[in-house]
Amino acid sequence: MSETRQRPKVFATLCGRIFRDTDPQYFPSAQHRGKKIILCTEACLGAFIADPDVFCKVHRNSDKSATRIKNEMEHLYSYGKRIGLKKKVK
């Protein structure tokens, strides 16, 4: 009988930091324009609450573009697949 390992959770915060092997429910989050956004720290949450539109605009224009985040996450998923991890179905 072989053991099936689950693929680690991978997610990115609004600022572009990528986390794996952790649960996003333990990170500060907020709703903005109908979408849930995840922040990396309580300090970022405070700045977001102070002015959500400016905070989102600044972080959207940071050096971690959506394409770069997507590419990094795909790389992590393909690595997990190579070592035998299975994608966790939501």
C-alpha positions as CSV (number, residue, x, y, z in Angstrom):
1,M,0.0,0.0,0.0
2,S,1.5,3.3,-1.0
3,E,1.1,6.5,0.9
4,T,-0.5,9.4,-1.0
5,R,1.0,12.7,0.0
6,Q,-1.1,15.9,-0.4
7,R,0.4,18.7,-2.4
8,P,1.2,21.6,-0.1
9,K,-1.0,24.6,-0.2
10,V,0.4,27.4,-2.2
11,F,-0.9,31.0,-2.3
12,A,0.2,34.5,-2.9
13,T,-0.6,37.6,-0.8
14,L,-1.6,40.9,-2.4
15,C,2.0,42.1,-2.2
16,G,3.2,39.0,-4.2
17,R,4.8,37.0,-1.4
18,I,4.3,33.3,-2.1
19,F,3.7,31.0,0.8
20,R,3.5,27.2,0.8
21,D,3.0,24.5,3.4
22,T,0.7,26.8,5.3
23,D,-2.9,27.6,5.5
24,P,-4.1,31.0,4.2
25,Q,-6.8,31.1,6.9
26,Y,-4.1,32.1,9.4
27,F,-3.2,35.2,7.4
28,P,-5.1,38.6,7.7
29,S,-7.6,39.0,4.9
30,A,-10.2,41.5,3.7
31,Q,-12.8,41.9,1.0
32,H,-12.2,44.4,-1.7
33,R,-14.5,45.0,-4.7
34,G,-16.1,41.6,-4.2
35,K,-12.8,39.6,-3.9
36,K,-11.0,38.2,-0.9
37,I,-7.5,39.4,-0.6
38,I,-4.9,37.9,1.6
39,L,-2.3,40.1,3.3
40,C,1.1,39.0,4.8
41,T,1.0,40.9,8.1
42,E,-1.4,42.8,10.4
43,A,0.6,45.9,9.6
44,C,-0.4,45.5,5.9
45,L,-4.0,44.9,6.9
46,G,-3.9,48.2,8.8
47,A,-2.5,50.0,5.8
48,F,-5.1,48.4,3.6
49,I,-8.0,49.4,5.9
50,A,-6.7,53.0,6.0
51,D,-6.9,53.3,2.2
52,P,-7.8,50.2,0.3
53,D,-7.6,51.6,-3.3
54,V,-4.2,53.2,-2.8
55,F,-2.9,50.1,-1.1
56,C,-4.1,47.8,-3.9
57,K,-2.8,50.1,-6.6
58,V,0.7,50.3,-5.1
59,H,1.0,46.5,-4.6
60,R,-0.4,45.7,-8.0
61,N,2.4,47.8,-9.4
62,S,5.1,46.1,-7.3
63,D,7.8,44.1,-8.9
64,K,5.8,40.9,-8.5
65,S,3.4,41.0,-11.4
66,A,0.4,38.6,-11.6
67,T,2.2,36.8,-14.4
68,R,5.4,36.3,-12.3
69,I,3.4,35.1,-9.3
70,K,1.5,32.6,-11.6
71,N,4.8,31.4,-13.1
72,E,6.3,30.8,-9.6
73,M,3.2,29.0,-8.4
74,E,3.2,26.8,-11.5
75,H,6.8,26.0,-10.9
76,L,6.0,24.9,-7.3
77,Y,3.1,22.8,-8.5
78,S,5.2,21.0,-11.2
79,Y,7.9,20.4,-8.6
80,G,5.3,18.8,-6.3
81,K,4.1,16.7,-9.1
82,R,7.6,15.5,-9.9
83,I,8.2,14.4,-6.3
84,G,4.8,12.6,-6.1
85,L,2.5,15.1,-4.4
86,K,-1.1,15.2,-5.4
87,K,-3.0,18.4,-5.9
88,K,-5.5,18.9,-3.1
89,V,-9.0,19.2,-4.5
90,K,-11.1,22.1,-3.0
